[in-house]
């Protein structure tokens, strides 16, 4: 029992050796709040499925540093977004604007769904016409009746 306690205590003390001082939260909380709000609406160009705020890639860190600088310079949120779009295109935004170059992006899912439903309806209509009702022969009728009688027992 003493060995277990000594081992646990030594492991606990070893963990304290590896501990680091907590990094400061932010120089200016207002700047950080705006940075997070803006970067949540932007896509990480490396990860692509993560927001710029949540990504830990080197490029995302550089872009957040750049956004922080722009915010400190007094740029509005819209000016910061325009800067990012001018540099990286509409792809950087999670919600790109609706314009002729992005119509397919916005309408694409609906077009695919309508095309899928139309193809399904066409297939079912063709299949329905291809299936024919064939009457049972006398032997098949007798066999079916026998099966039904066996099932009733």
PyMOL commands that set and color helices and strands:
alter all, ss='L'
color gray80, all
select helices_A, chain A and resi 2-18+29-39+58-72+77-88+90-92+100-130+138-152
alter helices_A, ss='H'
color red, helices_A
deselect
rebuild
show_as cartoon
